[in-house]
Amino acid sequence: MNLKGDYMNKKEIYGLLNEVNTVYKEQKLTDEENIKLERKIKEKIHSNKKFNFRKVGAIAAGIFILGSFVFASNEKIHAYVEEFFTDKKISLSDAGDLSKDIEANVVELHKPINFKKASFMIENILTDGRFIYLNLIYPQKYENEIYIPSSLKINGVEYCPESTSVKPDKIENNLISAYSEILLDKEIPSNVDLDIILGYDNFDDSSDRNYIEVKVPKEKSQINQRVFLENYYIDKDKKYRILKAKINKVKAIIEIDQPIIKIWGNKKTVDYYVKGKNSKGQTLIFDVNQGKSVDGLYKCIYEFIDKNCKGTPYKSDISLADLYNSKDIFKMNLIRVEGKREKGKIINKKEKIIGKTFDLDLSK
């Protein structure tokens, strides 16, 4: 990551963020916000030798750096937000444009979390495998502070929040509802009661931190899901292994362990995605949501890309709801894309199919 030179423009900032193994959803910045963003990352790196680039990934992944979700911590603001919620509730399904069926697993909170400089309202939460989904509420006028999900314990076990993506929407009374997805480093237990402690830090002041405690009963701890493949090798040398392919009404993912290809030093890059078609010719796309190096392997999560998804080079011909209800068989391939990365985009691309075609059989 090159952090030297003059201030970068928007495209260069997004190019820098693309070097982090995570996802983010783009939101326009003012010139002043661009300068502030780059300065904060530079200052943090130069002032702390133990600076954690994974933390930058978590921030870059969502609106946590592209206009944060906090509001001033004072009694008038708290009363303002709490009064708003006495008359109106925002469901997690509405905040995230999700199926209403998930509401049976959502835990309603309506809890403020307070800091030295700011606070925000955590409205509701949902746990699902390696993901936590929640909705945050804050007044629009206080969106310039930066707070990140920094720590997590579930039933006494520490988890690492690896990346976060955020979908902010303006709601009435000058408030913003920010639907967040937090990806964890391991699976959340299912069919047990969950005691969750979720901590947030101020990016500029590590002493400005706080946490909330949430209890999730076992009957709400896991969304019903369909698993189609487990422990399946797609190549004869057994280097590429599908750990699990599953779908529920929040998302569909394919987890794959694959070799690490070290080519970053010569300005070349590699991208991967999973692509397939059914007998009707409809295309199904899973793109890399997150990947990390563990014991010589690159552990990747490929997430289904809905036909309505914006800001991605790959897109399916069907929606998540269509996929969940489908009885089709899709012929799938893992595809490696090699090329050169310039300003966040891959140019001079060459695609290569890895291993053999595998079936995603939704008829079972």
C-alpha positions as CSV (number, residue, x, y, z in Angstrom):
1,M,0.0,0.0,0.0
2,N,1.5,3.3,-1.1
3,L,0.8,6.0,1.5
4,K,3.3,8.6,0.3
5,G,2.9,11.7,-1.8
6,D,0.1,14.2,-2.2
7,Y,-3.5,13.7,-1.1
8,M,-5.3,11.1,-3.3
9,N,-8.5,11.6,-5.2
10,K,-11.6,9.5,-4.7
11,K,-10.7,6.8,-7.3
12,E,-7.2,6.5,-5.8
13,I,-8.6,6.1,-2.3
14,Y,-10.9,3.3,-3.5
15,G,-8.0,1.7,-5.3
16,L,-6.1,1.7,-2.0
17,L,-9.0,0.1,-0.3
18,N,-9.3,-2.5,-3.0
19,E,-5.9,-3.8,-1.9
20,V,-7.5,-5.0,1.4
21,N,-9.1,-8.5,1.4
22,T,-12.6,-7.3,2.2
23,V,-15.7,-5.8,0.7
24,Y,-17.1,-2.3,0.8
25,K,-20.1,-0.5,-0.6
26,E,-19.3,2.8,-2.2
27,Q,-20.6,6.1,-1.0
28,K,-19.7,9.5,-2.5
29,L,-17.3,11.7,-0.4
30,T,-16.7,15.4,-0.5
31,D,-13.1,16.6,-1.2
32,E,-12.8,17.5,2.5
33,E,-13.8,13.9,3.5
34,N,-11.3,12.4,1.1
35,I,-8.5,14.4,2.6
36,K,-9.6,13.6,6.2
37,L,-9.9,9.9,5.4
38,E,-6.4,9.5,3.9
39,R,-4.9,11.7,6.7
40,K,-6.4,9.5,9.4
41,I,-5.1,6.3,7.9
42,K,-1.6,7.8,7.4
43,E,-1.5,9.2,10.9
44,K,-2.6,5.9,12.4
45,I,0.1,3.9,10.5
46,H,2.9,6.3,11.3
47,S,2.0,6.6,14.9
48,N,1.6,2.9,15.7
49,K,4.1,0.3,14.7
50,K,1.5,-2.4,15.6
51,F,-1.1,-0.9,13.3
52,N,-3.5,-3.7,12.2
53,F,-4.2,-3.6,8.5
54,R,-7.1,-6.1,9.1
55,K,-8.7,-3.2,11.1
56,V,-8.3,-1.0,8.1
57,G,-10.1,-3.7,6.1
58,A,-13.0,-3.7,8.6
59,I,-13.2,0.0,8.3
60,A,-12.8,0.2,4.6
61,A,-15.5,-2.3,4.1
62,G,-18.4,0.0,4.9
63,I,-19.5,3.4,5.9
64,F,-17.4,3.3,9.0
65,I,-14.8,5.3,7.2
66,L,-17.0,6.7,4.4
67,G,-19.1,8.8,6.7
68,S,-19.6,7.0,10.1
69,F,-22.7,6.1,11.9
70,V,-22.4,8.0,15.2
71,F,-24.1,10.9,16.8
72,A,-23.1,13.4,19.6
73,S,-23.4,11.9,23.1
74,N,-25.7,14.3,24.9
75,E,-29.1,14.0,26.6
76,K,-31.0,15.9,23.9
77,I,-29.8,13.6,21.1
78,H,-30.5,10.5,23.2
79,A,-34.0,11.7,24.0
80,Y,-34.5,12.6,20.3
81,V,-33.7,9.2,19.1
82,E,-35.5,7.3,21.9
83,E,-38.6,9.4,21.4
84,F,-38.5,8.5,17.7
85,F,-38.5,4.8,18.5
86,T,-41.4,5.0,20.8
87,D,-43.6,5.7,17.8
88,K,-41.8,3.7,15.0
89,K,-39.6,0.6,14.7
90,I,-37.4,-0.3,11.8
91,S,-37.2,-4.0,11.2
92,L,-33.9,-5.6,10.2
93,S,-35.6,-7.0,7.1
94,D,-36.6,-3.5,6.0
95,A,-33.2,-2.1,6.8
96,G,-31.4,-4.7,4.8
97,D,-34.0,-5.4,2.1
98,L,-34.2,-9.0,3.4
99,S,-36.9,-11.6,3.4
100,K,-39.6,-11.0,6.1
101,D,-39.1,-14.7,7.1
102,I,-35.9,-13.8,9.0
103,E,-37.8,-11.8,11.6
104,A,-38.5,-15.0,13.6
105,N,-34.7,-15.1,14.3
106,V,-34.1,-11.4,14.9
107,V,-33.5,-10.1,18.5
108,E,-34.9,-6.6,19.1
109,L,-32.6,-4.4,21.2
110,H,-33.3,-0.6,21.0
111,K,-30.1,-0.1,23.0
112,P,-27.8,3.0,22.9
113,I,-24.1,2.5,23.2
114,N,-22.3,5.6,24.6
115,F,-18.7,6.9,24.1
116,K,-16.7,9.9,25.2
117,K,-17.4,11.8,21.9
118,A,-20.5,10.1,20.5
119,S,-23.1,7.3,20.8
120,F,-25.5,5.4,18.5
121,M,-28.5,3.2,18.8
122,I,-28.3,-0.5,18.1
123,E,-31.8,-1.4,17.0
124,N,-31.8,-5.2,16.3
125,I,-29.4,-8.1,15.7
126,L,-29.3,-11.4,13.9
127,T,-26.7,-14.2,14.1
128,D,-26.1,-16.6,11.2
129,G,-23.1,-18.9,10.8
130,R,-20.0,-16.6,10.4
131,F,-22.1,-13.5,10.1
132,I,-23.8,-11.0,12.5
133,Y,-26.3,-8.6,11.0
134,L,-27.5,-5.5,12.9
135,N,-29.1,-2.2,12.3
136,L,-27.7,1.1,13.7
137,I,-29.5,4.4,14.0
138,Y,-27.9,7.8,14.2
139,P,-28.8,11.4,13.3
140,Q,-27.4,12.5,9.9
141,K,-25.7,15.6,11.2
142,Y,-23.2,13.6,13.3
143,E,-21.7,11.2,10.7
144,N,-18.1,12.2,10.7
145,E,-16.7,10.3,13.7
146,I,-15.2,6.8,13.0
147,Y,-16.1,3.9,15.2
148,I,-15.3,0.3,14.3
149,P,-16.4,-3.2,15.6
150,S,-13.2,-4.1,17.4
151,S,-13.9,-7.1,19.6
152,L,-16.4,-9.9,20.1
153,K,-17.0,-12.6,22.6
154,I,-19.6,-15.3,22.3
155,N,-20.2,-17.6,25.3
156,G,-16.7,-16.6,26.5
157,V,-14.9,-17.4,23.3
158,E,-13.1,-14.6,21.4
159,Y,-14.0,-14.0,17.8
160,C,-12.4,-11.6,15.3
161,P,-14.6,-9.3,13.3
162,E,-12.8,-9.6,10.0
163,S,-14.7,-7.2,7.8
164,T,-17.9,-5.1,7.7
165,S,-20.1,-3.8,5.0
166,V,-22.8,-1.2,5.6
167,K,-25.9,-0.1,3.7
168,P,-27.0,3.3,5.0
169,D,-30.4,4.8,4.3
170,K,-31.9,8.1,5.2
171,I,-35.1,7.8,7.2
172,E,-37.4,10.5,8.6
173,N,-36.5,13.1,11.2
174,N,-33.0,13.5,9.7
175,L,-31.9,10.1,11.0
176,I,-29.9,7.4,9.2
177,S,-30.6,3.6,9.5
178,A,-27.4,1.7,8.7
179,Y,-27.7,-2.0,8.1
180,S,-24.4,-3.8,8.8
181,E,-23.0,-7.2,8.1
182,I,-20.0,-8.3,10.2
183,L,-18.0,-11.3,9.0
184,L,-16.4,-13.4,11.7
185,D,-13.3,-15.6,11.7
186,K,-15.2,-18.7,12.7
187,E,-18.7,-20.2,13.0
188,I,-21.1,-19.1,15.7
189,P,-22.5,-22.1,17.7
190,S,-26.0,-23.1,16.7
191,N,-28.8,-24.6,18.8
192,V,-27.4,-23.0,22.0
193,D,-28.1,-19.9,24.0
194,L,-25.7,-17.1,23.0
195,D,-24.2,-14.5,25.3
196,I,-22.6,-11.9,23.0
197,I,-20.3,-9.0,24.0
198,L,-19.7,-6.7,21.0
199,G,-17.1,-3.9,21.4
200,Y,-16.5,-0.7,19.4
201,D,-13.4,1.5,19.3
202,N,-13.0,5.1,18.2
203,F,-10.5,4.9,15.3
204,D,-8.7,8.1,16.4
205,D,-8.7,7.4,20.2
206,S,-8.3,3.8,21.4
207,S,-9.3,4.8,24.9
208,D,-12.7,5.8,23.6
209,R,-14.4,2.4,23.5
210,N,-17.5,0.7,24.8
211,Y,-19.5,-2.5,24.3
212,I,-23.0,-3.9,24.4
213,E,-24.2,-7.3,25.8
214,V,-26.8,-9.3,23.9
215,K,-28.5,-12.5,24.7
216,V,-29.7,-14.7,21.8
217,P,-31.9,-17.7,22.8
218,K,-31.0,-20.9,21.0
219,E,-34.2,-21.0,19.0
220,K,-33.1,-17.8,17.3
221,S,-29.3,-18.5,17.0
222,Q,-29.3,-20.1,13.5
223,I,-31.4,-19.3,10.4
224,N,-32.7,-22.4,8.6
225,Q,-30.4,-23.2,5.7
226,R,-29.8,-25.7,2.9
227,V,-26.4,-27.2,2.5
228,F,-25.6,-28.6,-1.0
229,L,-21.9,-29.5,-0.9
230,E,-19.4,-30.3,1.9
231,N,-15.7,-31.3,1.8
232,Y,-15.6,-31.6,-2.0
233,Y,-12.4,-31.3,-4.1
234,I,-12.8,-29.8,-7.5
235,D,-9.3,-30.7,-8.8
236,K,-7.4,-34.0,-9.1
237,D,-4.5,-32.7,-7.0
238,K,-6.8,-31.9,-4.1
239,K,-5.6,-28.3,-3.8
240,Y,-9.0,-26.7,-4.1
241,R,-11.6,-27.9,-1.6
242,I,-15.2,-26.7,-1.2
243,L,-15.7,-26.7,2.6
244,K,-19.4,-25.9,2.3
245,A,-22.0,-24.5,-0.2
246,K,-25.1,-23.3,1.6
247,I,-28.1,-21.0,1.2
248,N,-30.6,-19.3,3.4
249,K,-32.9,-16.3,3.1
250,V,-30.2,-13.8,4.0
251,K,-27.4,-15.0,1.7
252,A,-25.8,-17.9,-0.2
253,I,-22.1,-18.6,0.1
254,I,-19.5,-21.1,-1.0
255,E,-16.5,-21.6,1.3
256,I,-13.3,-22.7,-0.5
257,D,-9.8,-23.5,0.7
258,Q,-7.3,-22.8,-2.1
259,P,-3.5,-22.3,-2.7
260,I,-1.9,-19.0,-2.1
261,I,-0.5,-17.4,-5.3
262,K,2.1,-14.8,-4.5
263,I,2.3,-12.3,-7.3
264,W,1.6,-8.9,-5.6
265,G,5.2,-7.7,-5.9
266,N,5.2,-7.2,-9.7
267,K,1.9,-5.2,-10.1
268,K,0.0,-8.3,-11.3
269,T,-3.0,-9.5,-9.5
270,V,-5.3,-12.5,-9.3
271,D,-9.1,-12.5,-8.7
272,Y,-11.4,-15.5,-8.4
273,Y,-15.1,-16.0,-8.8
274,V,-17.5,-19.0,-9.2
275,K,-19.8,-19.1,-12.2
276,G,-22.4,-21.5,-13.5
277,K,-25.5,-22.0,-15.7
278,N,-28.7,-24.0,-15.4
279,S,-30.5,-25.7,-18.3
280,K,-32.4,-22.5,-19.0
281,G,-29.1,-20.6,-19.6
282,Q,-29.5,-18.5,-16.5
283,T,-26.1,-17.4,-15.0
284,L,-25.2,-17.8,-11.3
285,I,-22.3,-15.8,-9.9
286,F,-20.5,-16.1,-6.6
287,D,-17.8,-13.5,-6.0
288,V,-15.1,-13.3,-3.3
289,N,-16.5,-11.7,-0.2
290,Q,-13.4,-12.2,1.9
291,G,-10.2,-14.3,2.0
292,K,-7.4,-14.8,4.4
293,S,-4.1,-16.7,4.6
294,V,-4.1,-19.6,7.1
295,D,-1.4,-22.3,7.3
296,G,-0.4,-21.9,3.7
297,L,-4.0,-21.8,2.3
298,Y,-6.2,-19.0,1.2
299,K,-9.5,-19.5,2.9
300,C,-12.2,-17.7,0.8
301,I,-15.9,-17.0,1.2
302,Y,-17.6,-16.6,-2.2
303,E,-21.0,-14.8,-1.9
304,F,-23.9,-15.0,-4.3
305,I,-24.2,-11.8,-6.3
306,D,-27.9,-11.0,-6.8
307,K,-29.1,-9.7,-10.1
308,N,-30.0,-6.4,-8.4
309,C,-26.6,-5.9,-6.9
310,K,-24.8,-2.7,-7.8
311,G,-21.1,-1.8,-8.0
312,T,-19.8,-5.3,-9.0
313,P,-18.2,-6.5,-12.2
314,Y,-20.1,-9.8,-11.9
315,K,-23.8,-10.3,-11.6
316,S,-26.3,-13.3,-11.6
317,D,-29.4,-13.5,-13.8
318,I,-31.6,-14.3,-10.8
319,S,-32.3,-12.9,-7.3
320,L,-31.5,-14.6,-3.9
321,A,-35.2,-15.3,-3.5
322,D,-35.2,-17.0,-6.9
323,L,-32.2,-19.1,-6.0
324,Y,-33.6,-20.1,-2.6
325,N,-36.8,-21.4,-4.2
326,S,-35.1,-22.9,-7.3
327,K,-35.1,-26.7,-8.0
328,D,-32.6,-26.4,-10.8
329,I,-29.1,-27.9,-11.2
330,F,-26.4,-25.4,-12.0
331,K,-23.1,-26.5,-13.6
332,M,-20.4,-24.5,-11.8
333,N,-16.8,-23.6,-12.2
334,L,-14.2,-21.8,-10.1
335,I,-12.5,-19.2,-12.4
336,R,-9.2,-17.5,-11.9
337,V,-8.8,-14.0,-13.4
338,E,-5.2,-12.8,-14.0
339,G,-4.3,-9.3,-15.0
340,K,-3.0,-5.9,-13.8
341,R,-4.6,-3.8,-11.2
342,E,-5.0,-0.1,-11.9
343,K,-7.0,2.3,-9.8
344,G,-9.0,-0.5,-8.2
345,K,-9.8,-2.3,-11.5
346,I,-8.3,-5.3,-13.2
347,I,-7.2,-4.7,-16.8
348,N,-5.7,-7.1,-19.5
349,K,-7.7,-9.9,-17.9
350,K,-7.2,-13.6,-18.7
351,E,-9.6,-16.2,-17.3
352,K,-8.8,-19.8,-16.5
353,I,-11.1,-22.5,-15.2
354,I,-9.7,-24.3,-12.1
355,G,-10.3,-28.0,-11.7
356,K,-13.5,-29.7,-12.9
357,T,-17.1,-28.6,-13.3
358,F,-19.2,-29.3,-10.2
359,D,-23.0,-29.4,-9.7
360,L,-24.9,-27.1,-7.4
361,D,-28.0,-29.3,-7.2
362,L,-30.9,-27.3,-5.7
363,S,-33.5,-30.0,-6.5
364,K,-32.5,-32.0,-3.3
